[in-house]
Amino acid sequence: MTQSRFEKLQEAIRTYGAAAFENLLRCKGLGEAILDGFPAYLGCDPKCVTAVPAQGQFDPRKDYGEDAFSYRQKQVIVLEPIQFGIALTVKNFEDSGSLWLRTALSIEVTGDTFDVFVAQQPIIRVPLEYTDKLEPIYNAIYREFLNTFQLEVLEFNDKRFETRIGFVPEK
């Protein structure tokens, strides 16, 4: 007996749902592995690295758990990249405060690999069996954090801006 058009749609929806759920589980697993391994890569206390939402307001001291992942804000699981943020808190040398940074990651399964994007950097492909293969991702996250400060300092030291903009105290 042949399938009706409706039954074919049901089958397509079933296949889509299974793929969306598999993508979510695999991407969540990779995201958690990245978060678990990044402190050792940096050589910092694990408390310095937290999962946070990829966009919007957040508190780097808060443990967001699964709420850091984009799928938690959706009522329906769809086949799309999973996003989350990594916040790094660095204690200041000069005072008792700390500075935090956040960068966003986007992960999706494509065939037999993960496609990982760290901020606006080029794609990183990681095999589905990623144990001991996360260093390119760690390198990209580290580069993103380091570039944040290096670019700011370069702009600060750029002599072209020395006479083009400034502030005058009010009399």
Secondary structure as GFF3:
##gff-version 3
##sequence-region A 1 171
A	DSSP	alpha_helix	5	42	.	.	.	ID=ss1
A	DSSP	three_ten_helix	46	48	.	.	.	ID=ss2
A	DSSP	beta_strand	49	52	.	.	.	ID=ss3
A	DSSP	three_ten_helix	65	68	.	.	.	ID=ss4
A	DSSP	three_ten_helix	70	73	.	.	.	ID=ss5
A	DSSP	beta_strand	82	91	.	.	.	ID=ss6
A	DSSP	beta_strand	98	110	.	.	.	ID=ss7
A	DSSP	beta_strand	113	118	.	.	.	ID=ss8
A	DSSP	beta_strand	124	127	.	.	.	ID=ss9
A	DSSP	alpha_helix	135	157	.	.	.	ID=ss10
A	DSSP	three_ten_helix	159	161	.	.	.	ID=ss11
###
